[in-house]
């Protein structure tokens, strides 16, 4: 069987098609390997990124929306009154303690002046 120009041409075109397919497959392989490398790098870096995020966020106040509990029931009027009373009680206690501190400082100053140390 002699190689005719027609068979040579068809074998060349087949070879060119196969080479093109091989080139495409190699390109896909390199793309897939690159993606795998990036995924492995991100998986390996995830704990470090998470700890860095925690360090950045350790001294921040969460947003008002984050504090709201979605399943929390709204407070009744009586519960709101109790909360307001306790806040008022705390504020009055703080004011009383601050007043006692000021009076103590004034008394100590008077004592020091009376004894001649100041």
C-alpha positions as CSV (number, residue, x, y, z in Angstrom):
1,X,0.0,0.0,0.0
2,X,1.6,3.2,-1.1
3,X,1.3,6.4,0.7
4,X,-0.7,8.7,-1.5
5,X,-0.7,12.5,-0.9
6,X,-4.3,12.2,0.3
7,X,-3.5,9.7,3.0
8,X,-0.4,11.7,4.0
9,X,-2.6,14.8,4.3
10,X,-5.2,13.1,6.4
11,X,-2.6,11.5,8.7
12,X,-0.9,15.0,9.1
13,X,-4.3,16.6,10.0
14,X,-5.0,13.8,12.5
15,X,-1.6,14.3,14.0
16,X,-2.1,18.0,14.2
17,X,-5.6,17.5,15.8
18,X,-4.0,15.0,18.3
19,X,-1.2,17.5,19.1
20,X,-3.7,20.2,19.6
21,X,-5.8,18.0,21.9
22,X,-2.6,17.1,23.8
23,X,-1.7,20.8,24.2
24,X,-5.2,21.6,25.5
25,X,-5.1,18.7,27.9
26,X,-1.7,19.9,29.2
27,X,-3.0,23.4,29.6
28,X,-6.0,22.1,31.5
29,X,-3.7,20.0,33.7
30,X,-1.5,23.0,34.5
31,X,-4.6,25.0,35.3
32,X,-5.9,22.3,37.6
33,X,-2.5,21.9,39.3
34,X,-2.4,25.7,39.9
35,X,-5.9,25.6,41.4
36,X,-5.0,22.6,43.6
37,X,-1.9,24.5,44.8
38,X,-3.9,27.6,45.7
39,X,-6.5,25.5,47.5
40,X,-3.8,23.7,49.5
41,X,-2.1,27.0,50.3
42,X,-5.4,28.5,51.5
43,X,-6.2,25.4,53.6
44,X,-2.7,25.5,55.1
45,X,-3.1,29.2,55.8
46,X,-6.6,29.1,57.2
47,X,-5.6,28.6,60.9
48,X,-3.2,31.4,60.8
49,X,-5.7,33.7,59.1
50,X,-8.3,32.8,61.7
51,X,-6.0,33.5,64.6
52,X,-5.0,36.8,63.1
53,X,-8.6,37.7,62.7
54,X,-9.3,36.8,66.3
55,X,-6.3,38.9,67.4
56,X,-7.6,41.9,65.4
57,X,-11.1,41.5,66.9
58,X,-10.2,40.7,70.5
59,X,-10.7,44.3,71.7
60,X,-13.6,45.4,69.7
61,X,-17.2,45.9,70.6
62,X,-19.6,43.9,68.5
63,X,-22.2,45.7,66.5
64,X,-25.6,46.4,68.0
65,X,-27.2,43.9,65.7
66,X,-24.8,41.1,66.8
67,X,-25.8,41.5,70.4
68,X,-29.5,41.0,69.7
69,X,-30.6,37.4,70.3
70,X,-33.0,36.4,67.6
71,X,-35.0,34.0,69.8
72,X,-35.3,36.5,72.7
73,X,-38.8,37.3,73.6
74,X,-39.7,41.0,74.0
75,X,-39.8,42.1,77.7
76,X,-43.0,42.8,79.4
77,X,-43.7,46.2,80.9
78,X,-43.1,44.9,84.4
79,X,-39.7,43.4,83.3
80,X,-38.7,46.7,81.8
81,X,-39.6,48.5,85.0
82,X,-37.5,46.1,87.0
83,X,-34.5,46.6,84.7
84,X,-34.9,50.4,84.9
85,X,-35.2,50.3,88.8
86,X,-32.0,48.2,89.0
87,X,-30.2,50.6,86.7
88,X,-31.4,53.5,88.8
89,X,-30.3,51.8,92.0
90,X,-26.9,51.1,90.5
91,X,-26.5,54.8,89.4
92,X,-27.5,56.0,92.9
93,X,-25.1,53.6,94.5
94,X,-22.3,54.9,92.2
95,X,-23.2,58.5,93.0
96,X,-23.2,57.8,96.8
97,X,-19.8,56.1,96.6
98,X,-18.4,58.9,94.6
99,X,-19.8,61.4,97.1
100,X,-18.3,59.5,100.0
101,X,-15.0,59.4,98.2
102,X,-15.1,63.2,97.8
103,X,-16.0,63.8,101.4
104,X,-13.2,61.4,102.5
105,X,-10.7,63.4,100.4
106,X,-12.0,66.7,101.9
107,X,-11.8,65.3,105.4
108,X,-8.3,64.0,104.9
109,X,-7.2,67.3,103.4
110,X,-8.7,69.1,106.5
111,X,-6.9,66.7,108.9
112,X,-3.6,67.3,107.1
113,X,-4.0,71.0,107.3
114,X,-5.0,70.9,110.9
115,X,-2.0,68.9,111.9
116,X,0.3,71.2,109.9
117,X,1.5,68.7,107.4
118,X,0.2,70.8,104.4
